[in-house]
Amino acid sequence: MDAPSRFYVTTPIYYVNDKPHIGHAYTTILADVLARYHRLLGVPTWFLTGTDEHGQKVQRAAEENGISPQEQCDRTVVRFLGLWEKLDITCDDFIRTTESRHIEVVQGILQDLYDRGEIYADDYQGWYCVPCERFFTEKDLVGDKCPECGRAVERLVERNYFFRMSRYQDWLVEHIRTHPDFIRPEHRRQETLGFLRQPLGDLCISRPKARLAWGIELPFDSDYVTYVWFDALINYISAVGYGKDPETFRRWWPASMQLIGKDILTTHTVYWPIMLRAVGLPMPDTVFAHGWWLVGKDKMSKSLGNVVNPMEMAERYGADAFRYFLMAEMTLGQDASFTEQAFVTRYNADLANDLGNLASRVLKMVFRHFDGKMPPKPPPKESDAPLREAALSAAREMEKVLRQMQLDRGMARVMAAVREGNRYFEKSAPWKLTAPENRAQLGGVLYNTAECLRIVSGLFYPVMPERMGLLRQALGIAEEPVGPRLELLQEWGGLGPGGACRPLKALFPRIDVRAKSVIATAASGKPGAKREPAGESKEQIDLETFGRMQLRTAVVLEAERVEGAKKLLKLRIDLGDEQRQLVAGVAEHYRPEELTGKTIVVVANLKPAVIRGVESQGMLLAAKAGKALRLLTVDGEVPPGADIS
Ligand code: MSP
């Protein structure tokens, strides 16, 4: 499938009743990542976000803060703008619904619909939920309470204006049926079709000013303001020039991808398409509803005090790492869980250990042995085929992953290429090739690993623009600010020989988990997890699975007891090219001094775990029989860091 001819992506516009949280940050980062990928594909792209500034929520927040609603908007919008700057969001436009460019379009549409009889006045009786700003019928209520938020509702009778939504029900069902990509993922499409199995009522689109003054005045009745959703949804077209700038509007509308959270599915897949239809406009290609970020297993809420502040995360760990975590961790369409602990574990494993380490090791050797100039491209060899294939297949896959909205899978593919890079580097052991007669071979290994990093950094660029930009500069790649074209990442050998590299400071410095009170235990590789008794496992693994494990020799440099843990020893080990810390449950079998100097066998690519507050970067192997435990060692003299296969 070819790349689209243009890409217009939108986020919901966010209420300005409070400061932004991780949910707002997520949708906006997702839109930014999609926009950046499309730019790298050379597709003309427009990315819109903004703020929803009218309605009860904002009016109430203003009252609570003792300020005018406009002041409430002006004070809060800067928090969103500041966050987007911090998170490197490259939106092309930011719309505020209090801007006249928006208000005029809303009023124009209202007048037109009113003139054409699509909007009519009637008495309305119903149950009204103030926080949700919605009327409900008797049968909607759940135990006399609001079905959305569970709070008390009020009985109201009032004269209002209604939009004839009901007459479009059959058309909408047909449109959804015949356009499988219109609502994604599929289970959300089914949810909307399910909703549409009930008769659709008309939509009350006005609020008497006596009850709510903060909104866009109806052009045909100055006693009323517009229902906030009817106003807000129109931002997607008012921002791109509807009714004012036909050329711009034709260029961008219909939107390619309208991102929303699952909480606002009905407004976007029922109200919005019908509004567009009544106005006579084409439908967006896709409305995509992502899941929610939970905190651990809980819903995020102010009352639980677990609201994650994205500004703090970006300040503490860097915007790129935060962006990476959010993109890698959530499978689009499903809920995902955020904890700072899971964040740090993934950061240390993927970014600090795998990606950052590889980059710094390669570049250090290019400086040490090639004076900071990229060595020439070597002829392909069978031994570097898996490396080339891992990098190129991640690059080839990226477009498909984008179309299918499987960004987490795309991230995992790129990370697999990084791991292959580490495996290749370890296997090739360039530190053993420093003699003059091995120069060509040494250059080849460094080139190949750097070339893998060129592709990887390009693929990760939309997610981590700042850090990947630095890495690309360090690799001697000169490119325009927009970043690498994706097609250039699908060919091996793009690094020019002799290119001047730049020294690279740690891209992703390790986060010392001991320093963080939040990190009590690592999210993965939990210590103390139950194991199957020896010999009882029936599961068989294939060679590839086994090959993913990096077993290496290491020499124990120091060993000491872990305070308060009678079974544990903390070891400092030498892996040839680096030193690490391990925690091992061997204290009942070895005294610390018995271990120093021993050559042991360790799993070198195990995700770091925190055991009793001490980080363990790998695991040693030991044989256990009953109460006896003996360490695995090697038969004869082998240097530290030797591969075990
Ligand atoms: N103003 C309306 C949207 C109008 S669009 C025409 C609104 N605003 S909101 O401030 O409440 O933001 C809602 C959006 O924020 C969700 O649709 C979703 O994109 C994001 N999130 C809010 N909480 C979230 C999570 N816990 N997890 C993920 N995203 C969620 O609704």
Residues whose N, C-alpha, C, O or C-beta is under 5 A from the ligand:
A	BS01	MSP	P12 I13 Y14 Y15 G23 H24 Y26 T27 D52 A232 L233 I260 G261 I264 G291 W292 W293 M300
